[in-house]
Amino acid sequence: MVLELSEDVKETLRSAGVSDSVIIGLTTIEAAGLIPDVTTGKLRKTETFLFTTH
C-alpha cells in the first residue's frame, strides 16, 4: 500500500525524529477492517469480527 503524506505530516514526523516512510503490513490493514481491492487498486471497508478466547 502506498500512502502520500502531506508535507505538514512529514515535517511533524521528522521533527519527532521519526522516519516519514512507514510500512504497514496486510494484517494491520485487515485488522482495521479494510481489504485491498485488486480490481481498483484501492482499500475497501469490510465488516470486522473480533474473536476472543477465555
C-alpha positions in Angstrom: 0.0 0.0 0.0 1.3 3.4 -0.9 0.1 6.5 1.0 1.1 10.0 0.2 1.6 12.1 3.3 1.2 15.8 3.3 4.4 17.9 3.9 3.0 19.0 7.3 2.7 15.4 8.4 6.2 14.6 7.1 7.7 17.6 8.9 6.0 16.6 12.2 7.4 13.1 11.9 10.9 14.4 11.1 10.8 16.8 14.0 10.0 13.9 16.3 13.0 12.0 15.0 10.8 9.5 13.1 11.1 8.4 9.5 8.5 9.8 7.2 8.4 6.4 5.5 6.1 3.9 7.1 5.5 0.2 6.3 2.1 -1.2 7.2 1.5 -4.9 6.9 -1.5 -6.6 5.4 -2.5 -8.0 8.8 -2.7 -4.5 10.2 -4.8 -3.3 7.3 -7.2 -6.2 7.7 -7.4 -5.6 11.5 -8.5 -2.1 10.7 -11.4 -3.6 8.7 -10.0 -2.9 5.3 -9.0 -5.1 2.4 -7.1 -4.3 -0.7 -9.3 -4.4 -3.8 -7.0 -5.7 -6.6 -9.5 -4.7 -9.3 -9.5 -1.0 -8.3 -6.1 -0.7 -6.5 -7.9 0.9 -3.5 -8.8 -0.2 0.0 -12.3 -1.3 0.6 -14.1 -1.2 4.0 -15.3 -4.6 5.3 -17.3 -5.9 8.2 -14.9 -6.9 11.1 -15.4 -9.6 13.7 -13.3 -9.9 16.9 -13.0 -13.4 18.4 -11.5 -13.8 21.9 -10.8 -16.9 24.0 -11.0 -17.2 27.7 
